Amino acid sequence: MARDRLRASEASAAEDSISFVACQLAARLNAKAIIAPVRDLTTALALVRFKPQAPLVAVTDSGSLSRQLAMVWGVSPLLAPTVEPAASLAQARRWLFAHQLAHPGDSAVVLSASVPGQEKVDTLRIFQLEDEKLQDKYVVRGKGERRDL
């Protein structure tokens, strides 16, 4: 079913692939959330059209975008002072714990850009959510490259 939505897409192949893989990976790992920095509505829509089982925590620094994201099924917008990776991940972790959507030791799939300031997400990471910090398990980068940490 998700593969049909992948074929029927009008978004870019790279954006479709990373979104599809993020949703599939979250399901297979029983991740408690998919966390993504969102600078426009297109990024969030690309993810939720695959109907992920885990909630999508869309971190944005734009109030108007946060309000738009609140209207999208399956998206939990999180307004943050910055979408800088470390700060936004820490805020998303605190939000997940506060809403009892995740607990210490649970996993989350995190999308990010491999180059700071880049608009498009092209990297997947799996984090183990801990009380004070995020533990990176491994990184999946664009073009099939995987690196264990």
N, C-alpha and C positions, 0 to 999 in steps of 0.2 A: 504494500500500500504506500509506504513512504517512498519507495523507489519510483512509483508512478508519479508522485508529486515532483520527484527529482527530474524525471524526463520532461515533464510538462512545464518546467520552469522557464521564465524569461529573464532571470537574473544571470549574472556571469557564471561561468562554469566553476571558477575558483570559489566564489561565494557560496554557490550551491553545494559544492563538495564539502567545504569546511562545516557548513551548517548541518548537512546530512550526517557527517561523521560525528559531530558533536552530540547530536541527538541519539544516534546509535550507541556511541560510547557511553553516554550517561545511562542509557537503559541497561546495557550489558554489565556495567559496574555497579548498578543500583545507586548511582550518584544522587545526592539529595538536592543538587541544584546545578544549573548551567549559569555561569556568571560571565557576562560580556560587557565590555565598554561599548556604549552606544552613542554615536554622534549624529545619527539620523534614523528616521523611522524604518528605512529600508533594511538596515542590519537586523533589527528585531523581527521584522516581518519575514525575513529570509529564514530565521531560526524557527519561529513558531509555526510556519506552514508545514513543518514536518511533525507537528504535534508531539513534542517531547513529553515523556512521562514526568521528568523532573521539571520543577518550575524554572523559568528563565528570569534571573535577576539581572535587569538591564541597568547598568550604572551609567548615569549621565550627569553632566554639570549644568545642564540647561533646564530651567524651570518649565518652559513651554513644551519642550520635548518630553519631560517627565509627565506632564498632564496628558499629552497625546498617547504616550505609552500606557497610561492607566486605562485607556479605552480598548486596548488590544488584549484579546483572550490569551491567557497563558503567560502574560508578561507581568512581572512585579517590578515596577520602576523604583530605582533607588537614587535619589538626588544626592550627589556628593559634591564637595567643594572642588574636586579634581577627578579626572578619569585616569590619572597617573596610576600605573598598575599596582604598586605595593599599597598605596593608601586606599584605593578603591576596593581591593581585595580584602583588606582588613575591615573596612566598613561593611562590605557584603557579608563577611563572616559574622560580625557582631549582629547584623540584621537577621541573618538566618538563625542564630542562637536565640535572639530575643523573641522571635516569632515561633520558636520551637519547631522549625522546619529541618534543623540539623542539630547534631550533637557532636561533642569532641570525638574525633576518630572517624567521622563520616567523610566520604569523598565528595568532591565537586569538580565538574569539568569547567575549565576557565579558558575563554578565548581571549586572544590579545594580538597586538601587532608586533612583529619581530623587530621593527625599527621604531624608536620613539617618535611620536608625532605623526606617524602614518595613520591614515584614516581607515583603511581596510584591515580587517582581522585576517591573519594568516597562520596563526599558531594556536595549537590546543595544548593545554596542560591539565594534568590531573593532580589536584591538591587534596591532601588529607587535612581536614579542618581541625585545628587544635585550639586550645584556650587562648594562647598568646601569640601564636604565629602560624603561618601556613607551611606545611611540609610538602614540597614538590616531589612527586613520585617520578614522573618522566615527562618529556616534552615531545610533541609531535609537530614537526614543522612542515611547511608546504613542500610539495613534490615528493611525498612519501618518505621523507627523512625522519628517522626516530632516533632519539638519543636517551639512553638510560642515565639517570643521575645517581 
